[in-house]
Amino acid sequence: MVVLLPLLVASSMCISSVLSVPVAERDYATAPTVTVTNGTYSGIHSNEYDQDYFLGIPYAQKAVRFSQPQPLDTTWDGTKEATAYPLHCIGYGGDEIGYELSEDCLYLNVIRPAGLTDTSDLPVAVWIHGGGLYMGGSADRRYNLSFIVENSVNQGTPIVAVSFNYRLSAFGFLGGKEALDAGVTNIGFHDQRLALHWVNENIAAFGGSPNKVTIFGESSGAESVSAQVLAYNGRDDGLFRGAIAQSGFGGVLPRYPGGLNATDYQQEAFNSLVTNTSCASTVGTPEAITCLRDAPFEEINEALNVTGIGPWPPVLDSDFIADYPTNQLNSGKFVQVPIIIGENTDEGAAFGSGQGPNGSTVNTDADWEYAIRNLFSTNVAATSGKTADQLVDEVSYLYPNIQSVGIPSLESFPEVITNGSDLATKLGLQYRRINAVSGDHSMHYARRRSNIAWDQAGAPSYSYRFDVTVNGIPDFASATHFQEVAFVFYNLNGDGYETNPFANTTQAYKDLALTMSTSWINFFVGLNPNGETVSPAWPAYDTSVGGGVGQNVVYTVRNNGSFVETDDYRAEGINWFIQNALTVFGN
Protein backbone atom coordinates (compact mmCIF):
# COMPACT_ATOMS: atom_id res chain seq x y z
CA MET A 1 0.00 0.00 0.00
CA VAL A 2 1.21 3.51 -0.80
CA VAL A 3 0.06 6.13 1.69
CA LEU A 4 0.33 9.82 0.90
CA LEU A 5 1.30 10.87 4.39
CA PRO A 6 2.32 8.61 7.25
CA LEU A 7 -0.72 7.73 9.29
CA LEU A 8 0.02 8.88 12.80
CA VAL A 9 -1.51 7.83 16.08
CA ALA A 10 -4.79 9.68 16.27
CA SER A 11 -5.44 12.33 18.82
CA SER A 12 -8.28 11.91 21.24
CA MET A 13 -11.49 13.78 20.74
CA CYS A 14 -10.60 16.54 23.17
CA ILE A 15 -6.98 17.39 23.84
CA SER A 16 -6.76 21.01 24.90
CA SER A 17 -8.76 24.17 24.66
CA VAL A 18 -9.17 25.66 21.21
CA LEU A 19 -7.42 28.86 20.26
CA SER A 20 -10.05 31.59 20.45
CA VAL A 21 -8.27 34.33 18.52
CA PRO A 22 -4.89 34.60 16.78
CA VAL A 23 -2.10 36.55 18.45
CA ALA A 24 -4.32 39.53 19.10
CA GLU A 25 -6.33 40.87 21.99
CA ARG A 26 -10.08 41.23 22.12
CA ASP A 27 -11.66 44.67 22.17
CA TYR A 28 -15.32 44.32 23.06
CA ALA A 29 -15.91 48.07 23.02
CA THR A 30 -15.35 48.18 19.28
CA ALA A 31 -16.75 44.77 18.36
CA PRO A 32 -17.56 44.76 14.64
CA THR A 33 -20.87 43.42 13.37
CA VAL A 34 -22.08 42.08 10.03
CA THR A 35 -25.51 41.04 8.84
CA VAL A 36 -25.53 38.01 6.54
CA THR A 37 -28.41 36.12 4.94
CA ASN A 38 -29.42 34.35 8.15
CA GLY A 39 -28.79 37.04 10.77
CA THR A 40 -26.25 39.29 12.47
CA TYR A 41 -22.87 38.36 13.94
CA SER A 42 -20.52 40.27 16.19
CA GLY A 43 -16.83 39.57 15.92
CA ILE A 44 -13.57 40.74 17.47
CA HIS A 45 -11.54 43.82 16.68
CA SER A 46 -7.76 43.49 16.92
CA ASN A 47 -5.98 46.70 17.79
CA GLU A 48 -2.65 44.99 17.14
CA TYR A 49 -3.42 44.31 13.47
CA ASP A 50 -6.30 46.75 12.99
CA GLN A 51 -8.34 43.82 11.75
CA ASP A 52 -11.74 42.34 12.43
CA TYR A 53 -12.16 38.62 13.10
CA PHE A 54 -15.41 36.75 12.62
CA LEU A 55 -14.72 33.25 13.86
CA GLY A 56 -16.71 30.03 13.98
CA ILE A 57 -19.57 31.01 11.67
CA PRO A 58 -21.64 28.01 10.53
CA TYR A 59 -21.84 27.59 6.75
CA ALA A 60 -24.10 24.52 6.89
CA GLN A 61 -26.59 22.85 9.15
CA LYS A 62 -25.10 20.79 11.95
CA ALA A 63 -23.32 17.87 10.32
CA VAL A 64 -25.13 14.54 10.26
CA ARG A 65 -22.67 11.66 10.28
CA PHE A 66 -22.11 10.03 6.87
CA SER A 67 -24.57 12.43 5.23
CA GLN A 68 -24.00 15.18 2.72
CA PRO A 69 -23.99 18.74 4.11
CA GLN A 70 -27.16 20.80 4.00
CA PRO A 71 -27.40 24.59 3.60
CA LEU A 72 -28.55 26.72 6.49
CA ASP A 73 -32.33 27.10 6.66
CA THR A 74 -32.97 29.24 9.75
CA THR A 75 -32.79 32.92 10.60
CA TRP A 76 -32.67 34.78 13.90
CA ASP A 77 -33.22 38.16 15.46
CA GLY A 78 -30.60 39.86 17.59
CA THR A 79 -26.85 39.27 17.38
CA LYS A 80 -24.81 36.09 17.70
CA GLU A 81 -21.15 36.05 18.70
CA ALA A 82 -18.53 34.87 16.23
CA THR A 83 -15.53 35.13 18.52
CA ALA A 84 -13.86 31.71 18.73
CA TYR A 85 -12.27 29.45 16.16
CA PRO A 86 -14.33 26.30 15.58
CA LEU A 87 -13.34 22.86 16.79
CA HIS A 88 -11.49 20.79 14.22
CA CYS A 89 -13.39 18.06 12.45
CA ILE A 90 -12.62 14.57 13.71
CA GLY A 91 -9.25 13.55 12.36
CA TYR A 92 -6.34 11.24 13.01
CA GLY A 93 -2.83 12.60 12.94
CA GLY A 94 -0.29 14.98 14.37
CA ASP A 95 -2.02 18.11 13.08
CA GLU A 96 -4.82 17.50 15.60
CA ILE A 97 -2.55 17.69 18.64
CA GLY A 98 -3.47 20.71 20.74
CA TYR A 99 -6.92 21.22 19.21
CA GLU A 100 -10.36 20.07 20.28
CA LEU A 101 -12.26 17.90 17.83
CA SER A 102 -15.94 17.46 17.11
CA GLU A 103 -18.33 16.00 14.57
CA ASP A 104 -20.09 19.38 14.74
CA CYS A 105 -17.43 21.24 12.79
CA LEU A 106 -18.80 22.87 9.63
CA TYR A 107 -17.76 26.42 10.37
CA LEU A 108 -15.67 29.13 8.76
CA ASN A 109 -13.71 32.24 9.72
CA VAL A 110 -13.40 35.65 8.07
CA ILE A 111 -10.40 37.93 8.66
CA ARG A 112 -10.64 41.42 7.21
CA PRO A 113 -8.97 44.82 7.51
CA ALA A 114 -10.96 46.99 9.90
CA GLY A 115 -13.33 49.63 8.62
CA LEU A 116 -14.82 47.80 5.65
CA THR A 117 -18.44 48.10 4.58
CA ASP A 118 -20.70 45.97 2.45
CA THR A 119 -19.67 48.06 -0.56
CA SER A 120 -15.88 47.70 -0.15
CA ASP A 121 -15.78 44.95 -2.80
CA LEU A 122 -12.30 43.65 -1.91
CA PRO A 123 -10.68 40.53 -3.38
CA VAL A 124 -11.21 37.40 -1.28
CA ALA A 125 -8.70 34.61 -0.57
CA VAL A 126 -10.24 31.34 0.66
CA TRP A 127 -7.78 28.94 2.32
CA ILE A 128 -8.37 25.16 2.20
CA HIS A 129 -6.16 23.40 4.74
CA GLY A 130 -4.18 20.24 4.03
CA GLY A 131 -3.47 17.18 6.12
CA GLY A 132 -3.99 14.23 3.78
CA LEU A 133 -7.79 14.52 4.06
CA TYR A 134 -7.48 12.87 7.48
CA MET A 135 -6.30 15.68 9.78
CA GLY A 136 -6.11 19.45 10.12
CA GLY A 137 -8.40 22.39 10.63
CA SER A 138 -8.86 26.12 10.31
CA ALA A 139 -7.77 26.86 13.90
CA ASP A 140 -4.24 25.65 13.14
CA ARG A 141 -2.02 28.60 14.06
CA ARG A 142 0.30 27.94 11.12
CA TYR A 143 -2.60 29.13 8.96
CA ASN A 144 -3.03 32.44 10.78
CA LEU A 145 -4.42 34.70 8.08
CA SER A 146 -3.68 37.94 9.94
CA PHE A 147 -0.15 38.13 8.56
CA ILE A 148 -1.05 37.91 4.88
CA VAL A 149 -4.00 40.28 5.34
CA GLU A 150 -1.67 42.74 7.08
CA ASN A 151 0.82 42.43 4.22
CA SER A 152 -1.96 43.12 1.72
CA VAL A 153 -2.83 46.34 3.53
CA ASN A 154 0.81 47.39 3.78
CA GLN A 155 1.25 47.07 0.01
CA GLY A 156 -1.91 49.03 -0.66
CA THR A 157 -3.99 46.15 -2.04
CA PRO A 158 -6.11 44.92 0.88
CA ILE A 159 -7.87 41.57 0.79
CA VAL A 160 -10.42 39.67 2.87
CA ALA A 161 -9.37 36.15 3.90
CA VAL A 162 -11.51 33.11 4.73
CA SER A 163 -10.72 29.66 6.13
CA PHE A 164 -13.03 26.76 6.90
CA ASN A 165 -13.25 23.21 8.21
CA TYR A 166 -14.46 20.20 6.26
CA ARG A 167 -15.01 16.61 7.33
CA LEU A 168 -12.02 14.26 7.26
CA SER A 169 -11.03 10.60 7.32
CA ALA A 170 -13.99 8.22 7.08
CA PHE A 171 -16.34 10.97 8.27
CA GLY A 172 -15.56 12.94 5.12
CA PHE A 173 -14.40 10.35 2.60
CA LEU A 174 -16.26 7.11 3.19
CA GLY A 175 -15.78 4.57 0.41
CA GLY A 176 -17.26 1.26 -0.64
CA LYS A 177 -20.32 0.18 -2.60
CA GLU A 178 -22.69 0.95 0.26
CA ALA A 179 -21.47 4.55 0.45
CA LEU A 180 -21.70 4.93 -3.33
CA ASP A 181 -25.23 3.55 -3.42
CA ALA A 182 -26.26 5.86 -0.58
CA GLY A 183 -24.73 8.90 -2.30
CA VAL A 184 -22.43 9.71 0.62
CA THR A 185 -18.98 9.61 -0.97
CA ASN A 186 -16.67 12.65 -1.18
CA ILE A 187 -18.54 14.30 1.69
CA GLY A 188 -15.54 16.48 2.56
CA PHE A 189 -15.43 17.92 -0.97
CA HIS A 190 -19.17 18.63 -0.76
CA ASP A 191 -18.54 20.41 2.55
CA GLN A 192 -15.97 22.58 0.81
CA ARG A 193 -18.37 23.31 -2.03
CA LEU A 194 -21.08 24.42 0.36
CA ALA A 195 -18.60 26.67 2.17
CA LEU A 196 -17.76 28.31 -1.16
CA HIS A 197 -21.47 28.82 -1.85
CA TRP A 198 -21.80 30.48 1.57
CA VAL A 199 -18.90 32.78 0.73
CA ASN A 200 -20.48 33.62 -2.61
CA GLU A 201 -23.76 34.53 -0.95
CA ASN A 202 -22.47 36.36 2.12
CA ILE A 203 -18.93 37.71 1.72
CA ALA A 204 -20.14 41.11 0.49
CA ALA A 205 -21.44 41.81 4.01
CA PHE A 206 -17.83 41.62 5.24
CA GLY A 207 -16.49 43.92 2.53
CA GLY A 208 -15.44 41.19 0.11
CA SER A 209 -16.50 40.69 -3.47
CA PRO A 210 -18.23 37.44 -4.46
CA ASN A 211 -16.86 38.03 -7.95
CA LYS A 212 -13.23 38.23 -6.83
CA VAL A 213 -12.72 34.96 -4.95
CA THR A 214 -9.52 32.92 -5.24
CA ILE A 215 -9.26 29.51 -3.59
CA PHE A 216 -5.86 28.32 -2.39
CA GLY A 217 -4.52 25.34 -0.50
CA GLU A 218 -1.53 23.12 0.16
CA SER A 219 -1.04 19.33 -0.05
CA SER A 220 -4.51 17.79 0.27
CA GLY A 221 -5.69 21.40 0.35
CA ALA A 222 -4.22 21.72 -3.15
CA GLU A 223 -5.85 18.39 -3.99
CA SER A 224 -9.08 19.97 -2.78
CA VAL A 225 -8.51 23.01 -5.01
CA SER A 226 -8.07 20.54 -7.86
CA ALA A 227 -11.28 18.75 -6.89
CA GLN A 228 -13.24 22.01 -6.96
CA VAL A 229 -11.77 23.02 -10.33
CA LEU A 230 -12.59 19.60 -11.83
CA ALA A 231 -15.92 19.10 -9.99
CA TYR A 232 -18.96 17.99 -11.96
CA ASN A 233 -16.88 17.59 -15.12
CA GLY A 234 -15.53 21.11 -14.82
CA ARG A 235 -18.86 22.85 -14.27
CA ASP A 236 -18.35 26.53 -13.49
CA ASP A 237 -20.72 27.60 -10.73
CA GLY A 238 -19.11 31.03 -10.47
CA LEU A 239 -17.70 30.32 -7.02
CA PHE A 240 -14.12 31.46 -7.72
CA ARG A 241 -12.27 33.37 -10.40
CA GLY A 242 -8.76 32.09 -9.62
CA ALA A 243 -6.92 29.27 -7.85
CA ILE A 244 -3.55 28.61 -6.25
CA ALA A 245 -2.39 25.08 -5.53
CA GLN A 246 0.72 24.35 -3.48
CA SER A 247 1.99 20.75 -3.75
CA GLY A 248 -0.90 18.53 -4.69
CA PHE A 249 -2.82 19.74 -7.75
CA GLY A 250 -3.89 17.81 -10.83
CA GLY A 251 -5.89 14.82 -9.64
CA VAL A 252 -6.10 12.63 -6.57
CA LEU A 253 -3.00 12.13 -4.47
CA PRO A 254 -1.70 8.55 -4.23
CA ARG A 255 -3.04 6.59 -1.28
CA TYR A 256 -3.72 3.14 -2.73
CA PRO A 257 -2.17 1.48 -5.80
CA GLY A 258 -4.54 2.07 -8.69
CA GLY A 259 -5.78 5.47 -7.52
CA LEU A 260 -9.44 5.95 -8.34
CA ASN A 261 -9.62 2.32 -9.49
CA ALA A 262 -8.73 1.01 -6.02
CA THR A 263 -12.30 0.02 -5.24
CA ASP A 264 -11.26 -3.25 -3.59
CA TYR A 265 -9.17 -1.34 -1.04
CA GLN A 266 -12.03 1.09 -0.44
CA GLN A 267 -14.48 -1.76 0.11
CA GLU A 268 -12.08 -3.53 2.44
CA ALA A 269 -11.69 -0.37 4.53
CA PHE A 270 -15.46 0.11 4.72
CA ASN A 271 -16.06 -3.50 5.71
CA SER A 272 -13.35 -3.27 8.38
CA LEU A 273 -14.96 -0.17 9.84
CA VAL A 274 -18.35 -1.85 10.03
CA THR A 275 -16.90 -5.07 11.43
CA ASN A 276 -15.08 -3.25 14.22
CA THR A 277 -18.27 -1.67 15.57
CA SER A 278 -21.59 -2.95 16.90
CA CYS A 279 -22.79 -2.81 13.27
CA ALA A 280 -20.85 -5.95 12.33
CA SER A 281 -24.02 -7.89 11.51
CA THR A 282 -24.86 -5.38 8.76
CA VAL A 283 -21.68 -5.95 6.72
CA GLY A 284 -22.55 -6.22 3.05
CA THR A 285 -26.04 -4.74 3.44
CA PRO A 286 -27.48 -1.26 2.78
CA GLU A 287 -28.29 -1.05 6.50
CA ALA A 288 -24.60 -0.65 7.31
CA ILE A 289 -24.65 3.11 6.61
CA THR A 290 -27.72 3.69 8.78
CA CYS A 291 -26.22 1.62 11.57
CA LEU A 292 -22.94 3.55 11.47
CA ARG A 293 -24.85 6.85 11.65
CA ASP A 294 -26.52 5.72 14.86
CA ALA A 295 -23.53 3.98 16.44
CA PRO A 296 -21.83 5.59 19.45
CA PHE A 297 -19.05 7.92 18.38
CA GLU A 298 -16.65 6.09 20.69
CA GLU A 299 -17.06 2.88 18.69
CA ILE A 300 -16.26 4.49 15.37
CA ASN A 301 -13.45 6.54 16.84
CA GLU A 302 -11.86 3.43 18.35
CA ALA A 303 -12.20 1.52 15.09
CA LEU A 304 -10.48 4.31 13.15
CA ASN A 305 -7.98 5.27 15.82
CA VAL A 306 -6.84 1.98 17.31
CA THR A 307 -7.06 -0.30 14.29
CA GLY A 308 -5.78 2.33 11.85
CA ILE A 309 -8.37 1.49 9.19
CA GLY A 310 -7.84 3.52 6.05
CA PRO A 311 -6.74 5.71 4.39
CA TRP A 312 -9.96 7.11 3.00
CA PRO A 313 -9.36 8.56 -0.48
CA PRO A 314 -11.70 10.42 -2.82
CA VAL A 315 -14.04 8.19 -4.82
CA LEU A 316 -14.91 8.17 -8.52
CA ASP A 317 -18.66 8.63 -8.08
CA SER A 318 -19.69 9.79 -11.60
CA ASP A 319 -21.06 12.93 -9.97
CA PHE A 320 -18.72 15.23 -8.07
CA ILE A 321 -15.76 13.27 -9.43
CA ALA A 322 -17.34 12.55 -12.78
CA ASP A 323 -14.30 11.23 -14.62
CA TYR A 324 -10.60 10.53 -14.28
CA PRO A 325 -8.49 13.69 -14.03
CA THR A 326 -6.49 12.57 -17.09
CA ASN A 327 -9.62 12.58 -19.24
CA GLN A 328 -10.85 15.91 -17.92
CA LEU A 329 -7.51 17.64 -18.36
CA ASN A 330 -7.08 16.25 -21.87
CA SER A 331 -10.56 17.38 -22.91
CA GLY A 332 -10.51 20.79 -21.21
CA LYS A 333 -13.27 19.86 -18.78
CA PHE A 334 -12.11 22.04 -15.90
CA VAL A 335 -12.93 25.54 -14.72
CA GLN A 336 -10.47 27.48 -16.84
CA VAL A 337 -9.59 30.21 -14.38
CA PRO A 338 -6.08 31.65 -13.96
CA ILE A 339 -4.04 29.47 -11.63
CA ILE A 340 -0.70 29.20 -9.84
CA ILE A 341 0.56 25.63 -9.40
CA GLY A 342 3.80 24.65 -7.74
CA GLU A 343 5.78 22.06 -5.86
CA ASN A 344 8.82 21.90 -3.63
CA THR A 345 12.04 20.55 -5.10
CA ASP A 346 12.39 17.67 -2.65
CA GLU A 347 8.76 16.58 -2.19
CA GLY A 348 9.95 12.99 -2.41
CA ALA A 349 11.91 13.31 0.81
CA ALA A 350 8.54 13.29 2.60
CA PHE A 351 7.17 10.29 0.72
CA GLY A 352 10.12 8.09 -0.22
CA SER A 353 11.15 6.83 3.20
CA GLY A 354 9.99 3.44 4.44
CA GLN A 355 9.13 2.12 0.98
CA GLY A 356 11.26 -1.01 1.27
CA PRO A 357 10.05 -4.40 2.54
CA ASN A 358 8.35 -4.16 5.95
CA GLY A 359 8.70 -0.39 5.93
CA SER A 360 12.47 -0.50 5.62
CA THR A 361 14.76 1.86 3.77
CA VAL A 362 15.62 1.19 0.14
CA ASN A 363 19.15 -0.21 -0.04
CA THR A 364 19.35 -2.91 -2.70
CA ASP A 365 17.93 -3.29 -6.18
CA ALA A 366 15.56 -5.86 -4.71
CA ASP A 367 14.31 -3.24 -2.23
CA TRP A 368 13.92 -0.79 -5.09
CA GLU A 369 11.92 -3.24 -7.20
CA TYR A 370 9.70 -4.01 -4.21
CA ALA A 371 8.99 -0.30 -3.71
CA ILE A 372 8.23 0.34 -7.37
CA ARG A 373 6.05 -2.74 -7.69
CA ASN A 374 3.96 -1.42 -4.79
CA LEU A 375 3.05 1.61 -6.88
CA PHE A 376 1.01 -0.65 -9.18
CA SER A 377 -2.33 -2.31 -8.55
CA THR A 378 -2.67 -6.08 -8.76
CA ASN A 379 -4.61 -5.78 -12.03
CA VAL A 380 -2.20 -3.35 -13.68
CA ALA A 381 -1.63 -5.72 -16.60
CA ALA A 382 -5.32 -5.53 -17.47
CA THR A 383 -5.47 -1.73 -17.30
CA SER A 384 -2.12 -0.94 -18.92
CA GLY A 385 -1.37 -3.88 -21.21
CA LYS A 386 2.00 -4.32 -19.52
CA THR A 387 3.14 -6.63 -16.77
CA ALA A 388 4.38 -5.28 -13.47
CA ASP A 389 7.85 -6.55 -14.38
CA GLN A 390 7.83 -4.51 -17.58
CA LEU A 391 6.73 -1.40 -15.72
CA VAL A 392 9.40 -1.88 -13.06
CA ASP A 393 12.02 -2.12 -15.79
CA GLU A 394 10.78 1.09 -17.41
CA VAL A 395 10.83 3.04 -14.15
CA SER A 396 14.24 1.65 -13.21
CA TYR A 397 15.70 2.81 -16.52
CA LEU A 398 14.24 6.31 -16.15
CA TYR A 399 15.33 6.67 -12.52
CA PRO A 400 18.85 5.19 -12.36
CA ASN A 401 20.72 4.63 -9.12
CA ILE A 402 22.94 7.67 -9.63
CA GLN A 403 23.03 10.01 -6.65
CA SER A 404 23.87 13.08 -8.73
CA VAL A 405 20.48 12.89 -10.48
CA GLY A 406 18.39 11.98 -7.42
CA ILE A 407 16.99 14.20 -4.72
CA PRO A 408 17.99 15.99 -2.65
CA SER A 409 20.70 17.26 -4.98
CA LEU A 410 24.35 17.12 -4.05
CA GLU A 411 24.23 20.91 -3.90
CA SER A 412 21.61 21.07 -1.15
CA PHE A 413 22.74 17.85 0.60
CA PRO A 414 26.43 17.44 -0.31
CA GLU A 415 27.08 14.09 1.37
CA VAL A 416 27.29 11.02 -0.86
CA ILE A 417 25.64 8.02 0.81
CA THR A 418 28.17 5.19 0.87
CA ASN A 419 27.83 1.53 1.78
CA GLY A 420 28.30 0.94 5.50
CA SER A 421 27.99 4.61 6.43
CA ASP A 422 25.70 5.97 9.13
CA LEU A 423 23.70 7.70 6.40
CA ALA A 424 23.19 4.41 4.60
CA THR A 425 21.86 2.88 7.82
CA LYS A 426 19.59 5.84 8.48
CA LEU A 427 18.37 6.70 4.99
CA GLY A 428 19.19 3.76 2.73
CA LEU A 429 21.73 3.51 -0.06
CA GLN A 430 19.12 4.30 -2.71
CA TYR A 431 17.56 7.16 -0.74
CA ARG A 432 18.01 9.74 -3.47
CA ARG A 433 16.68 7.39 -6.13
CA ILE A 434 13.48 6.45 -4.33
CA ASN A 435 12.91 10.09 -3.37
CA ALA A 436 13.08 11.19 -7.00
CA VAL A 437 10.48 8.71 -8.17
CA SER A 438 8.27 9.22 -5.09
CA GLY A 439 8.20 12.97 -5.54
CA ASP A 440 7.39 12.73 -9.23
CA HIS A 441 4.71 10.10 -8.59
CA SER A 442 3.04 11.98 -5.75
CA MET A 443 3.41 15.60 -6.88
CA HIS A 444 5.51 16.71 -9.82
CA TYR A 445 3.98 14.92 -12.80
CA ALA A 446 0.44 16.05 -11.98
CA ARG A 447 1.62 19.64 -11.63
CA ARG A 448 3.41 19.66 -14.97
CA ARG A 449 0.58 18.04 -16.89
CA SER A 450 -1.85 20.56 -15.37
CA ASN A 451 0.21 23.55 -16.47
CA ILE A 452 0.38 22.02 -19.95
CA ALA A 453 -3.40 21.46 -19.97
CA TRP A 454 -4.05 25.07 -18.99
CA ASP A 455 -1.83 26.31 -21.80
CA GLN A 456 -3.49 24.01 -24.32
CA ALA A 457 -6.88 25.38 -23.22
CA GLY A 458 -5.67 28.95 -23.65
CA ALA A 459 -6.01 29.69 -19.94
CA PRO A 460 -3.24 31.45 -18.00
CA SER A 461 -1.23 29.52 -15.44
CA TYR A 462 1.99 30.05 -13.51
CA SER A 463 4.38 27.45 -12.12
CA TYR A 464 6.91 27.62 -9.29
CA ARG A 465 9.48 25.34 -7.69
CA PHE A 466 10.30 26.11 -4.05
CA ASP A 467 13.95 25.28 -3.37
CA VAL A 468 14.71 26.36 0.20
CA THR A 469 15.83 24.32 3.21
CA VAL A 470 14.25 26.11 6.15
CA ASN A 471 15.42 26.24 9.74
CA GLY A 472 14.65 23.01 11.59
CA ILE A 473 14.67 20.81 8.48
CA PRO A 474 17.74 18.56 8.04
CA ASP A 475 19.76 18.83 4.84
CA PHE A 476 18.84 15.28 3.86
CA ALA A 477 15.20 16.44 3.59
CA SER A 478 16.08 19.82 2.05
CA ALA A 479 13.19 21.62 0.30
CA THR A 480 10.63 19.04 1.35
CA HIS A 481 6.84 19.05 1.56
CA PHE A 482 4.97 21.89 3.35
CA GLN A 483 7.97 24.15 3.89
CA GLU A 484 6.74 26.96 1.63
CA VAL A 485 3.61 27.55 3.74
CA ALA A 486 5.29 29.86 6.27
CA PHE A 487 6.66 31.93 3.38
CA VAL A 488 3.28 32.33 1.69
CA PHE A 489 1.56 33.27 4.96
CA TYR A 490 4.45 35.62 5.85
CA ASN A 491 4.61 33.88 9.22
CA LEU A 492 8.02 35.25 10.22
CA ASN A 493 7.51 34.45 13.91
CA GLY A 494 6.83 30.79 13.18
CA ASP A 495 3.43 30.97 14.86
CA GLY A 496 2.21 27.40 15.40
CA TYR A 497 5.53 25.74 14.49
CA GLU A 498 7.60 23.75 16.96
CA THR A 499 10.67 25.32 15.36
CA ASN A 500 10.45 28.74 13.72
CA PRO A 501 11.34 28.24 10.04
CA PHE A 502 12.96 31.69 9.98
CA ALA A 503 15.04 31.48 13.16
CA ASN A 504 18.80 31.61 12.66
CA THR A 505 18.43 32.45 8.97
CA THR A 506 19.69 35.35 6.89
CA GLN A 507 17.64 38.31 5.74
CA ALA A 508 17.33 36.58 2.37
CA TYR A 509 14.79 34.15 3.87
CA LYS A 510 12.57 36.96 5.12
CA ASP A 511 12.94 38.82 1.84
CA LEU A 512 11.84 35.71 -0.04
CA ALA A 513 8.83 35.34 2.26
CA LEU A 514 7.83 38.91 1.45
CA THR A 515 8.25 38.24 -2.27
CA MET A 516 6.14 35.08 -2.18
CA SER A 517 3.43 36.52 0.04
CA THR A 518 3.29 39.62 -2.15
CA SER A 519 3.04 37.51 -5.31
CA TRP A 520 0.13 35.55 -3.84
CA ILE A 521 -1.58 38.81 -2.88
CA ASN A 522 -0.99 40.22 -6.36
CA PHE A 523 -2.70 37.14 -7.76
CA PHE A 524 -5.65 37.46 -5.36
CA VAL A 525 -6.04 41.06 -6.48
CA GLY A 526 -5.32 40.94 -10.20
CA LEU A 527 -4.91 37.26 -11.18
CA ASN A 528 -1.25 37.92 -11.99
CA PRO A 529 1.55 37.32 -9.45
CA ASN A 530 3.80 40.00 -10.91
CA GLY A 531 4.11 43.50 -9.51
CA GLU A 532 6.49 46.39 -9.05
CA THR A 533 8.24 44.83 -6.05
CA VAL A 534 8.34 41.23 -7.32
CA SER A 535 11.52 39.88 -8.87
CA PRO A 536 12.20 38.01 -11.05
CA ALA A 537 9.34 38.60 -13.47
CA TRP A 538 7.18 35.49 -13.47
CA PRO A 539 6.23 34.34 -16.98
CA ALA A 540 2.91 32.69 -17.69
CA TYR A 541 3.30 29.02 -18.58
CA ASP A 542 3.82 28.83 -22.34
CA THR A 543 4.65 25.45 -23.88
CA SER A 544 5.96 27.08 -27.05
CA VAL A 545 8.91 28.44 -25.06
CA GLY A 546 10.40 25.16 -23.85
CA GLY A 547 9.61 22.70 -26.60
CA GLY A 548 6.41 21.37 -25.05
CA VAL A 549 6.87 22.73 -21.54
CA GLY A 550 6.84 26.21 -20.08
CA GLN A 551 8.87 27.92 -17.39
CA ASN A 552 8.96 27.92 -13.58
CA VAL A 553 10.01 30.54 -11.11
CA VAL A 554 12.50 28.86 -8.78
CA TYR A 555 12.30 30.31 -5.27
CA THR A 556 15.71 30.06 -3.63
CA VAL A 557 18.03 31.94 -1.28
CA ARG A 558 21.18 30.49 -2.83
CA ASN A 559 23.66 32.42 -4.93
CA ASN A 560 21.86 35.29 -6.67
CA GLY A 561 18.41 34.33 -5.44
CA SER A 562 15.28 33.33 -7.33
CA PHE A 563 15.34 32.79 -11.08
CA VAL A 564 13.35 31.45 -14.04
CA GLU A 565 14.02 27.97 -15.46
CA THR A 566 12.69 25.82 -18.26
CA ASP A 567 10.32 23.24 -16.75
CA ASP A 568 12.25 20.22 -17.98
CA TYR A 569 13.78 18.67 -14.86
CA ARG A 570 13.55 14.85 -14.96
CA ALA A 571 11.73 15.28 -18.26
CA GLU A 572 11.73 11.63 -19.36
CA GLY A 573 10.63 10.26 -16.00
CA ILE A 574 7.86 12.79 -15.47
CA ASN A 575 6.67 12.32 -19.04
CA TRP A 576 6.42 8.57 -18.35
CA PHE A 577 4.16 9.27 -15.38
CA ILE A 578 2.03 11.64 -17.45
CA GLN A 579 1.63 9.03 -20.20
CA ASN A 580 0.75 6.27 -17.70
CA ALA A 581 -1.34 8.32 -15.26
CA LEU A 582 -4.65 6.84 -16.36
CA THR A 583 -3.82 3.25 -17.27
CA VAL A 584 -1.32 2.52 -14.48
CA PHE A 585 -2.25 4.91 -11.68
CA GLY A 586 -5.99 5.48 -12.16
CA ASN A 587 -5.59 9.24 -12.04
Secondary structure, 3 states (H helix, E strand, C coil): CCCCCCCCCCCCCCCCCCCCCCCCCCCHHHCCEEECCCCEEECEEECCCCEEEEEEEECCCCCCCCCCCCCCCCCCCCEEECECCCCEECCCCHHHCCCCEECCCCEEEEEEECCCCCCCCEEEEEEECCCCCCCCCCCCHHHCCHHHHHHHHHCCCCCEEEEECCCCHHHHHCCCHHHHHHCCCCHHHHHHHHHHHHHHHHHHHHCEEEEEEEEEEECHHHHHHHHHHHHHHHCCCCCCCEEEEECCCCCCCCCCCCHHHCHHHHHHHHHHHHHCCCCHHHCCCCHHHHHHHHCCHHHHHHHHHHCCCCCCCCCCCCCCCCCCHHHHHHHCCCCCCCEEEEEECCCHHHHCCCCCHHHCCCCCHHHHHHHHHCCCCCCHHHHHCCCHHHHHHHHHHHCCCCHHHCCCCCCCCCCCCCCCCHHHHHHCCCHHHHHHHHHHHHHHHHHHHHHHHHHHCCCCEEEEEECCCCCCCCCCCCCCCCCCHHHHCCCCCCCCCCCCCCCCCCHHHHHHHHHHHHHHHHHHHHCCCCCCCCCCCCCCCCCCCCCCCCEEEEECCCCCCCEEEECCCCHHHHHHHHHHCCCCCCC
